[in-house]
């Protein structure tokens, strides 16, 4: 998939200047496993590699090449799939005049594919049962609630109210839910958690991992299967697709099943959406243009006068793709409309009407009233 992004020259130059002198955050201070020098180099890379690459009228982005062993796609010229959360490079990209971006990502996609993988491989899944009972189930709030000794319902209420303790504990739970299924040990998790803004000691990480296993006990059997493959020749057959992967060790094997399943769903979603954009004149997506597939997220460029209807169709197509690969787990995706690319795109609606997220967040207008 290839597409042309519009780039704001003024913003990208500001980003380059800001990245070079941006101070380190407290959680990025030196630790035994994550040095300040690495973080500084990463920021310099964002400024000199990504920003230099996109500092022109248009950036031609080539993506959709399957190079990762899990089946995930890659991106080059520049690589926009691995932008730092605060790099500022995303915000430099804008759609063409009278167009907006539709940014739609799956809600907890890899947790859902993990639930499906557990059903297929182990035969049971507590995660699956929770998703079946509530398709909007929040696994991070649930694990945070268990750690805090409160009910899931109270955790959801406290999250909605912006409770700071809940926010911190949910972030810790999120790091656990994304890190431990891939086989991370306590020592490696300390470094990994910094990427989520979580500072944790090795003993705390060990206690967190024990609590995580208690919350999803079938993971013990899952890891036993991975260990058997890693020690028995390292050939792993991907669930549902039957795709084979060789040379598998423990951690990459643990990641492969649920990441691979997520990648199959995302690529299928990209195909479904592109087909509607180019081949179905009756579709709200006809005439829209796919811009980027970023693992669990699709970005499209849509005419502003029918962007809301197009966004609803993207949501429909993405969930249909997930249903093919995860038939036992209900899926959810969330579309947003924005006048620039951002990690903070959110869904703004009133009476079923999507609102356009603008660069100045306090100024929003209904999409069908936009002039």
C-alpha positions as CSV (number, residue, x, y, z in Angstrom):
1,X,0.0,0.0,0.0
2,X,1.5,3.4,-0.9
3,X,0.1,6.8,-0.3
4,X,1.1,10.5,-0.3
5,X,0.9,12.4,2.9
6,X,0.7,16.2,3.0
7,X,3.3,17.7,5.2
8,X,3.4,21.1,7.0
9,X,6.9,22.5,6.5
10,X,6.6,25.0,9.4
11,X,5.5,22.4,11.9
12,X,8.2,19.9,10.9
13,X,10.9,22.5,11.4
14,X,9.5,23.4,14.8
15,X,9.5,19.7,15.7
16,X,13.1,19.3,14.6
17,X,14.2,22.2,16.8
18,X,12.1,21.0,19.7
19,X,13.3,17.4,19.6
20,X,16.9,18.3,19.8
21,X,16.4,20.2,23.1
22,X,13.5,18.4,24.7
23,X,14.4,17.5,28.3
24,X,14.2,13.9,29.5
25,X,11.1,12.9,31.4
26,X,11.6,11.6,35.0
27,X,10.8,8.0,34.0
28,X,13.6,8.2,31.4
29,X,16.3,8.7,33.9
30,X,19.1,6.2,34.1
31,X,18.2,2.7,35.3
32,X,20.3,-0.5,35.1
33,X,18.5,-1.5,31.9
34,X,17.6,1.8,30.1
35,X,20.2,4.5,29.8
36,X,19.7,8.2,29.2
37,X,22.0,8.0,26.2
38,X,19.7,5.6,24.4
39,X,16.7,7.9,24.9
40,X,18.7,10.9,23.7
41,X,19.8,9.0,20.6
42,X,16.2,8.0,20.0
43,X,15.0,11.6,20.1
44,X,17.9,12.7,17.9
45,X,16.9,9.9,15.4
46,X,13.3,11.3,15.3
47,X,14.6,14.7,14.6
48,X,17.3,13.9,12.0
49,X,15.8,10.8,10.3
50,X,12.1,11.1,10.3
51,X,11.9,14.9,10.3
52,X,14.5,15.3,7.6
53,X,12.8,12.6,5.5
54,X,9.4,14.3,5.6
55,X,10.6,17.9,5.2
56,X,9.2,18.4,1.8
57,X,5.8,19.1,0.2
58,X,4.8,15.4,0.2
59,X,6.2,12.3,1.8
60,X,5.8,9.1,-0.3
61,X,5.3,6.3,2.2
62,X,5.7,2.7,1.1
63,X,4.1,0.2,3.5
64,X,2.4,-3.2,3.6
65,X,5.5,-5.3,3.0
66,X,5.4,-8.3,5.3
67,X,8.8,-8.7,6.7
68,X,8.3,-9.6,10.4
69,X,8.3,-13.2,11.3
70,X,4.9,-12.8,13.1
71,X,3.4,-11.6,9.8
72,X,3.3,-8.0,10.7
73,X,3.8,-5.3,8.0
74,X,6.8,-2.9,7.8
75,X,7.0,0.6,6.5
76,X,9.8,2.6,4.8
77,X,10.6,5.9,3.3
78,X,10.2,7.0,6.2
79,X,9.3,4.3,8.8
80,X,6.1,5.8,10.3
81,X,5.0,2.6,12.1
82,X,7.4,3.1,15.0
83,X,7.1,6.8,15.9
84,X,7.8,7.7,19.5
85,X,4.7,8.8,21.5
86,X,5.9,12.3,22.0
87,X,8.1,12.7,18.9
88,X,5.8,15.3,17.3
89,X,6.4,13.9,13.8
90,X,2.9,12.5,13.5
91,X,1.4,16.0,13.9
92,X,3.2,17.2,10.8
93,X,1.1,15.2,8.4
94,X,-2.1,16.7,7.1
95,X,-4.7,15.6,4.5
96,X,-5.3,17.5,1.3
97,X,-7.7,20.5,1.2
98,X,-11.4,19.6,1.9
99,X,-10.3,16.2,3.2
100,X,-9.9,14.8,6.7
101,X,-8.2,11.8,8.2
102,X,-10.2,8.9,9.4
103,X,-8.1,7.2,12.1
104,X,-9.6,3.9,13.3
105,X,-7.9,1.4,15.5
106,X,-8.9,-1.8,17.2
107,X,-9.7,-1.8,20.9
108,X,-7.3,-4.1,22.7
109,X,-6.7,-6.2,19.6
110,X,-3.9,-8.3,20.8
111,X,-5.6,-9.1,24.1
112,X,-8.6,-10.3,22.0
113,X,-6.4,-12.4,19.7
114,X,-4.6,-13.8,22.8
115,X,-8.1,-14.9,24.0
116,X,-8.8,-16.6,20.7
117,X,-5.4,-18.2,20.6
118,X,-5.9,-19.6,24.1
119,X,-9.3,-21.1,23.0
120,X,-7.7,-22.7,19.9
121,X,-4.6,-24.0,21.6
122,X,-5.5,-24.7,25.3
123,X,-9.2,-25.1,24.9
124,X,-10.3,-22.5,27.4
125,X,-9.8,-18.9,28.1
126,X,-11.0,-16.7,31.0
127,X,-10.2,-13.7,28.8
128,X,-12.6,-15.1,26.2
129,X,-15.4,-15.5,28.7
130,X,-15.1,-11.9,29.8
131,X,-15.1,-10.6,26.3
132,X,-18.2,-12.7,25.5
133,X,-20.0,-11.3,28.6
134,X,-19.0,-7.7,27.7
135,X,-17.6,-6.9,24.3
136,X,-16.4,-3.6,25.7
137,X,-14.5,-5.3,28.5
138,X,-11.4,-3.5,29.6
139,X,-8.7,-6.0,30.6
140,X,-6.4,-3.3,31.9
141,X,-9.0,-1.9,34.3
142,X,-9.9,-5.4,35.4
143,X,-6.3,-6.3,36.3
144,X,-5.8,-2.9,38.0
145,X,-9.0,-3.5,40.0
146,X,-7.6,-6.9,41.2
147,X,-4.4,-5.3,42.3
148,X,-6.2,-2.5,44.1
149,X,-8.7,-4.8,45.7
150,X,-11.8,-3.1,44.2
151,X,-14.5,-4.3,41.9
152,X,-14.3,-4.0,38.1
153,X,-17.3,-1.7,38.1
154,X,-15.7,0.7,40.5
155,X,-12.5,0.7,38.5
156,X,-14.4,1.6,35.3
157,X,-16.1,4.4,37.2
158,X,-12.9,5.7,38.6
159,X,-11.3,5.6,35.2
160,X,-14.1,7.6,33.7
161,X,-13.8,10.2,36.6
162,X,-10.1,10.6,35.8
163,X,-8.9,9.2,39.2
164,X,-5.1,9.5,39.2
165,X,-4.5,6.4,41.2
166,X,-6.7,4.4,38.8
167,X,-4.8,5.9,35.9
168,X,-1.4,4.9,37.3
169,X,-2.6,1.3,38.2
170,X,-4.2,0.8,34.8
171,X,-1.0,1.8,33.1
172,X,0.9,-0.7,35.2
173,X,-1.7,-3.3,34.3
174,X,-1.4,-2.4,30.6
175,X,2.3,-2.9,30.7
176,X,1.7,-6.3,32.3
177,X,-1.0,-7.4,29.8
178,X,1.2,-6.5,26.8
179,X,4.6,-7.6,28.2
180,X,4.0,-10.8,30.1
181,X,2.2,-12.7,27.3
182,X,5.4,-12.4,25.2
183,X,7.3,-14.3,27.9
184,X,9.1,-11.4,29.6
185,X,10.9,-12.1,32.8
186,X,10.9,-9.7,35.7
187,X,14.3,-8.2,34.9
188,X,13.4,-7.5,31.3
189,X,10.0,-6.2,32.3
190,X,11.6,-3.4,34.4
191,X,13.0,-1.9,31.2
192,X,9.9,-2.7,29.1
193,X,7.6,-1.0,31.6
194,X,9.5,2.3,31.2
195,X,8.0,2.6,27.8
196,X,4.6,2.9,29.5
197,X,5.9,5.4,32.0
198,X,6.0,2.8,34.7
199,X,8.9,2.6,37.1
200,X,9.1,-0.7,38.9
201,X,11.8,-2.7,40.8
202,X,12.6,-6.3,40.0
203,X,10.9,-7.6,43.2
204,X,7.8,-5.6,42.3
205,X,7.9,-7.0,38.7
206,X,8.1,-10.5,40.1
207,X,5.0,-9.9,42.3
208,X,3.2,-8.3,39.4
209,X,3.9,-11.3,37.2
210,X,2.7,-13.7,39.8
211,X,-0.6,-11.7,40.1
212,X,-0.9,-11.6,36.3
213,X,-0.6,-15.4,36.1
214,X,-3.3,-15.7,38.8
215,X,-5.6,-13.5,36.7
216,X,-5.1,-15.6,33.5
217,X,-4.2,-19.1,34.8
218,X,-4.4,-20.8,31.4
219,X,-1.3,-18.9,30.4
220,X,0.7,-21.6,32.2
221,X,-0.4,-24.2,29.7
222,X,0.1,-21.7,26.8
223,X,3.7,-21.2,27.8
224,X,4.2,-25.0,28.2
225,X,3.2,-25.3,24.5
226,X,5.6,-22.6,23.5
227,X,8.5,-24.2,25.5
228,X,7.8,-27.5,23.8
229,X,8.1,-26.0,20.4
230,X,11.2,-23.9,21.2
231,X,13.0,-27.1,22.5
232,X,11.7,-29.4,19.8
233,X,13.0,-27.8,16.6
234,X,11.4,-24.3,16.8
235,X,8.8,-24.7,14.0
236,X,5.5,-23.0,15.0
237,X,2.3,-23.3,13.1
238,X,0.2,-20.1,13.2
239,X,-3.3,-20.7,14.5
240,X,-6.1,-20.5,11.9
241,X,-3.9,-19.4,9.0
242,X,-1.6,-22.4,9.2
243,X,1.4,-20.2,8.3
244,X,4.7,-21.8,9.5
245,X,7.5,-20.0,11.3
246,X,10.9,-21.5,11.9
247,X,13.8,-20.9,14.3
248,X,11.4,-20.0,17.1
249,X,12.7,-19.4,20.6
250,X,10.6,-19.0,23.8
251,X,9.8,-15.2,23.7
252,X,9.3,-14.9,19.9
253,X,7.2,-18.1,20.0
254,X,5.0,-16.7,22.8
255,X,4.4,-13.5,20.8
256,X,3.9,-15.3,17.5
257,X,0.5,-16.8,18.0
258,X,-1.5,-13.8,19.1
259,X,0.6,-11.2,17.2
260,X,0.3,-13.3,14.1
261,X,-3.4,-13.6,14.5
262,X,-3.7,-9.8,15.0
263,X,-1.7,-9.2,11.8
264,X,-3.9,-11.5,9.8
265,X,-7.0,-9.5,10.9
266,X,-5.4,-6.1,10.3
267,X,-4.2,-7.0,6.8
268,X,-7.6,-8.4,6.0
269,X,-9.2,-5.2,7.3
270,X,-6.9,-3.2,5.0
271,X,-8.0,-5.3,2.0
272,X,-11.7,-5.0,2.9
273,X,-11.4,-1.2,3.3
274,X,-9.3,-0.7,0.1
275,X,-11.9,-2.8,-1.9
276,X,-14.7,-0.5,-0.7
277,X,-12.6,2.6,-1.6
278,X,-11.8,1.6,-5.1
279,X,-14.3,-1.1,-6.3
280,X,-17.7,-0.3,-4.7
281,X,-19.3,2.9,-6.1
282,X,-22.2,2.5,-3.7
283,X,-20.0,2.4,-0.6
284,X,-19.5,5.5,1.7
285,X,-15.8,4.7,1.3
286,X,-15.8,5.0,-2.5
287,X,-13.3,7.7,-3.4
288,X,-11.6,7.7,0.0
289,X,-7.9,6.8,0.0
290,X,-6.1,4.4,2.4
291,X,-3.0,6.1,3.8
292,X,-1.4,3.8,6.3
293,X,-1.8,0.5,8.1
294,X,0.0,0.8,11.5
295,X,-0.4,-2.7,13.0
296,X,-3.9,-2.3,14.7
297,X,-4.7,1.1,13.1
298,X,-5.9,2.2,9.7
299,X,-5.7,5.8,8.5
300,X,-7.7,7.0,5.5
301,X,-8.2,10.3,3.7
302,X,-11.9,11.1,3.2
303,X,-13.9,14.0,1.7
304,X,-15.1,16.0,4.6
305,X,-18.8,16.1,3.6
306,X,-19.1,12.4,4.0
307,X,-16.4,11.6,6.4
308,X,-18.7,10.5,9.2
309,X,-20.5,7.9,7.0
310,X,-17.1,6.7,5.7
311,X,-15.8,6.4,9.3
312,X,-18.7,4.2,10.2
313,X,-18.0,2.0,7.2
314,X,-14.4,1.7,8.2
315,X,-15.5,0.5,11.7
316,X,-17.9,-2.0,10.1
317,X,-15.2,-3.4,7.7
318,X,-12.5,-3.7,10.4
319,X,-14.8,-5.6,12.8
320,X,-15.9,-7.9,10.0
321,X,-12.2,-8.7,9.4
322,X,-11.6,-9.5,13.0
323,X,-14.7,-11.7,13.1
324,X,-13.1,-13.9,10.3
325,X,-10.0,-14.5,12.4
326,X,-11.4,-14.4,15.9
327,X,-14.9,-15.8,15.5
328,X,-15.3,-16.6,19.2
329,X,-14.3,-13.1,20.5
330,X,-16.4,-10.0,19.8
331,X,-14.4,-7.2,18.4
332,X,-14.5,-3.4,18.7
333,X,-12.9,-0.6,16.7
334,X,-13.0,3.1,17.3
335,X,-13.0,5.7,14.5
336,X,-12.0,9.3,14.9
337,X,-11.8,12.2,12.4
338,X,-8.9,14.6,12.5
339,X,-7.4,17.4,10.5
340,X,-3.9,16.0,11.2
341,X,-2.3,12.7,12.2
342,X,-2.2,12.3,15.9
343,X,-1.8,9.5,18.5
344,X,-4.4,11.3,20.6
345,X,-7.2,11.0,18.2
346,X,-10.4,10.3,20.1
347,X,-14.0,9.6,19.2
348,X,-16.1,12.7,19.6
349,X,-19.8,12.3,19.0
350,X,-23.1,13.9,20.0
351,X,-26.4,12.4,18.9
352,X,-24.6,9.9,16.7
353,X,-22.6,12.7,14.9
354,X,-18.8,12.4,14.8
355,X,-16.9,15.7,15.5
356,X,-13.7,16.7,13.8
357,X,-10.7,16.8,16.2
358,X,-8.7,19.8,15.3
359,X,-5.1,20.9,16.1
360,X,-6.5,23.3,18.7
361,X,-8.6,20.8,20.6
362,X,-10.9,23.5,22.1
363,X,-12.3,24.2,18.6
364,X,-14.4,21.4,17.3
365,X,-17.3,21.5,14.8
366,X,-19.7,18.8,13.6
367,X,-18.3,17.3,10.4
368,X,-21.4,18.0,8.4
369,X,-21.3,21.6,9.4
370,X,-17.6,22.1,8.7
371,X,-16.9,25.0,6.3
